[in-house]
């Protein structure tokens, strides 16, 4: 399913999230908050009906590539993003540790 012609990833800057669409329907998102030069990823979700098809990986790879292209660093507060960067090489150069301040920033953003 990932990489098929009906799978698209977009960046919704107004809502601070990346979305993955299948057949024009949003089936997942990776939410973040920007703090200075860091992009703090705090929540990633794929619709249960679409789990197990690699969509989460496609979504996160796109989001991290876009973050790198924007000259920002990654803070993986989200457990899925944290696991993803731990199991995929090539991100250490833009990866920052999750700190209490990053977690607090993500919580404040999520509570909005």
N, C-alpha and C positions, 0 to 999 in steps of 0.2 A: 504494500500500500504506500509507504513513504516513497517519495520521488515519482509517484504516478502523476499523470497529467491533471488529475482532479485534486491533488494535494498542494496547498499553497500556504506559505507562512508569511504573515504581515507584521508590521510594527505599528501599533496604535500608540503613538506618542502622547496623545491627549489623555489616554487612560493608563499610561505607564505599563504597557504589557505587549507581549508578542502573542499573536494568535495563530493557530493552525486550523486551516479550513479543509474540509473534505467535501467535494461537490458543492462548494459555496456556503457550507454550514460550518460555523465555528465549533470545533470539537475539543479544543484545548487552549490553554494559555499559560504563559510564564510571566508573572507579575514582578515588577521591580520598582525601586525608588532610586533616583540619582542623588548622590551626596558628594559634592565636589567632583573629584576625578573617578569616583567609584560608582558602579552600578550594582546595587544590592538586590539580588534576586531573593525574594521571600516566599513565593508561592507558585507552584506549578501543578497543573491539573489537566488530565485527559478524561473526556467523557468515558464512563465505564464501558459503554457499548463499543468503544474504539480502542480500548487498551489491548496491549499485546501485539500491536502491529508496527512498533517502532516509531510511532508518531511523537512520543515524548522526546526521544533522542533526536529526531529531525528538528523539532521545535527548539530544543536547547542548543543544538549545534548552530542553528541559524542565529539565535539570540546572542550567543557568545561570539560568533564571527562578526556580527553587527556591532557588538560592544567593543571588540578589538578595533574595528574599522573607525569607530568614533573616538578612539584614543583613550578609552576608559578602562578601568580595572574591574575585575569581577570579585564580588563578595558573595559566596554561596550560602546564605542563611537557609534557603530552602533545602530540605534533605535530598530531594531528587537531584537538584543541580550540584550539590556537594558530592553525592555519589557519582554523578556523571563525570565531573572533572577529575575525580579520583581514579576513574577507570578508563579515561581517554587521555592519551598523551597530547602535549602541545599547548597546555594552558598555564603552566607554572609561571611563565614570564609576566602574566597579567592577573594572577590570582593573589588576592589578599586574604589574610586570616579573618575568620568571623570573630568579631570582638563584641563585648557587651554594648558598646556604643552603636555598632551596626545593627544588632538585634533590636535595640531600643528604637532606632530610626525606622526600621521595618515595621515594628509594632505600632508606632505612631502613625505611619502611613496607612497601615491596614485598618486602623480604627476610624479613619476618615469616612 
